[in-house]
Amino acid sequence: MKYMLLIYSDENAWSAAEQERCYQESVQLTQDLHASGQYLGASPLHPVATATSVRVRDGKRLVTDGPFAETREQLGGYFLIEAEDLDAAIAIAGRIPAVAKGTVEIRPLQTLTGLPSA
């Protein structure tokens, strides 16, 4: 089953050195997952200040700067993985370096027919 692991943390909780170490450890984790056939994708996101939100209400598009909601923790990146079950996905989420200062939300992906293949 495919799972999206969404990484949330307070951007300001990381020193530059901690963030760089987190990136290096995350790259190593992606290599480990790739070697085991579980890696589908991963990437950090630019800071929340670069976010743009789009809403359509009553047929009118509203574009605003920033994330959808003001929260203490922001979406900072993701891993897209293949895992046997939720327990296996939880084990992988626990290996993501950012979990030490934030939260990793695990969501199974739905399968839709008719989507283009990668």
Phi, psi and omega in degrees: 000146178269139179229142171259125176255108184264125186258119179244135172199168175279115182305328184278358181277352186252129169284165179300320180293319179295319180295317179296318178296320178299316179298315180298316179293326178293320177298318178297320178298319179297323178295317178298315180295321178298316181297330180265004179078018183255350184276127175243334179170159176193151176189141168283161177253155173295163182306155184300336178296342179268358184287150173229134179248140180238131175229149172237121180230128181052039177077003181249133180273133177239121180247126180230153175285148173094177182284170181298319183224147175279120179221165178289322178253138180246155175294120185246349180170184182205159166237137172247119188230164169250126180221150182299320182197181182299321179300319178293321177295321178297319179298319178292316179303323179292345179267351180288123185304325183293345180296340180294336180236005184210212184226141172245118177268131181253125180228125175289145178274142173275150176259125177243133176282150177093355178285145176292147177276156181293000000 
